[in-house]
Amino acid sequence: MTDHAHDPAARFRSLSAAIIAMGVTAALYALSLPLFAARLDAMGHGDAVIGINSAAQAISLILVAPLAPRLLRRWGPAIFMLWMLAASFVLILLVPLWENAWYWLGMRLLLGAATGLLWIAGETWINEAADDASRGRTLALYGISGAGGTMTGFGVLYLVGQDGWLPFLIMEALILVCAVAVAAAIRVAPRFPAMATQSMAALFRIAPTPLLVNLLVAITFGALATFLPVYGPGIGVPLRDAFLLLTLLSGGGLLQYPIGWLADHMDRRLLTILVLVAMALLFAVMPGALADPFWRWPYVIVLGGGMMGLYTLSLILLGQYFRGGDLGAATTLFQVMWNTGMFAGPFAIGFAMDGFGDRAFPWALAGCYGAFLAFYALRIALGRRRA
């Protein structure tokens, strides 16, 4: 969109296509995580095996991430996304041919690489096309689209269940819808002809806060999507209701436009800290809230709004710091952090639950938020001392 950067109509078309496509991608992503976990659980595998299998889908991007900035420069985000969608389509068709944990481990390594690169291309596209004065509201709309897509993915699993080929065929249909949206906007997508001016280590030093917050959100999302259907029945939540809770968890993200508006009108870092504190408190009360048949439903909506609001805030901060080639490289690092969290979350929480029982699930997550807030407070104090 270099030639159309100041054309409002072209900007609108570009952002609309990218936001719709990423919303559909979110549905695909949300459907896959609990689907694999539930199928593996039905096969009789323990939490540790489920966690390792889920982590494979996340860790593979870390291996291929260095390719992303180069591919963005060569193809642009739209063509790049179409290639990754084609790869995902083929892989998902192969997955249900053999229900075996180790075969799925290999398939999810490949699928994680394709979908991870897809996220890098889409989020770089949106952040580059957004105007800084309205970045908070634009990315809030992207967050709402992602929340709607995530809710749709979880909702599909709630409606059709996890058995048979049908969930995989629905995933294939979602890929086709996403490809149509991307193909319609190839001419107005941004271009990234310039190389990044900073190394990834330098980019991290410039803007550690959005990257680390994104890591924390990924730990949260990966743990909830993987283990809520496992943790819920232990405290009296039926498995079918656990899938519905995941759907409502995503629905909380539909309420995040006020967070985007606040991000355009107040200190974005302060707003991020306030949401982090709220999330730590929400996990501390999770056992009682989910055990109550009345409170579990509004509770997960608020929890989902906070979680997805944090993701949007971290992406807003990233776009505030970087543009062009640096934004492409920073978004690559952003997704590396996400996939590191998606690896660490299910892996660590799965072993914690094996070792200490289901009660470890919410407290381990509350501890993650408490540890990050302590680290952030120490960083602020050291920064003031140096100043």
C-alpha positions, 0 to 999 in steps of 0.5 A: 500500500505504499502508493496508497498510503494517503488514500483513505479509501485504499487504506479502508479496503486494505485494513478491512480485508486484513482484519476480516482475514485475521478474524477467520484465522483466529477461528481456525486457530481457536478450533484447533487447540481444544480439538487436538487436546480433547481428541488426545484426552479421549485416546487416554493420554495424560496431561503431559502428553497433551501439553507437549503435543500442543507445545509443538504447534507453537515451538515450530515458528521459533525455528522458521521465524528468521525467514519471515522478514525476508519473505515479507520483503519478497512477496508482501503480506498478501501473497505471503499469507496466501502461500501459508494458507495453502500449506495449512489447507494441505496439512489439515487434510492430512491430520485426521488420516491417522489418530496417533499422538506422535504423528500429530506431533509432526503434523502440528510442528508443520502446521505451527510454522505455517500458521505462525508465519500467517500471523506475522504477515497479517499483523504486520499488514494491519499495524503498518496500514494503521494511522498512529492517531487512531491506532488504538481504535483500529487495533481494537477493531482487529481485536474484536474481529479476532475475538469473534473469530476465536469465539466462532472456533470454540463455538463450532467445537461446542456445536459439532463436538470433537469426533470424526472428520467434520471439525477438520472439514470446517477448518478447511472451509475457514481457510478458503474464506480467509484466502478469498478475503486476502486475494481481494486486497492484494493491490492495496496491501502494504509493501516492505521493500526496506530491510530492518535497521535493527537486529532483533536483540536491539528491537527487544531492548527498544520495546521489551514491554509489548513483547513480554506482555504478549509472552504472558498473554500467550501463556494464558491463552495456551493454558486455558485453551488446552486445559480448561476442558480438562480442569473444568470437569474436576470442579463440576463443570461438564465437558460440554459446558467447558467448551461453551466457557471457552466460547464466552472467554473469547466473547469477552474480547468483543468488549475491548473497543473501550480499551482501544479508545483509552489507549488513544487518550491516556498513557498506554503503559499505565493502562497495560499495568492496570489490566495486568493487575486485574488479570492476576486477581481474576486468576486468584478467584478462578476456582470459586468463580468457575465452581459457581453455576451462576458466576462462571459465565460472567467471570469468563467474559471478563477474563477473556476481555482482559486477556484479549485486551492485553494482546491488543495493547501490546500490539498497539505499543509495538506499532507505536515504536516501529514502522516499515522493515523494523515493524516487520522484524518486530512483529516477527519477534512478537510472534516468536514471543507468542509461540514461546508462550504457547509452548511454555504455557501448556508444557509447564501447566501440564506438568504442574497439574500432573505434579500437584493436581488440578488445583495448580492450574489457576494458581500457576497462572496467577503466579505468572502475572504476579511475577511479571508485575514484580519484574516490571516494578523493579524495571521502573525503579531501576530506570528511575534510579539511572535517570 
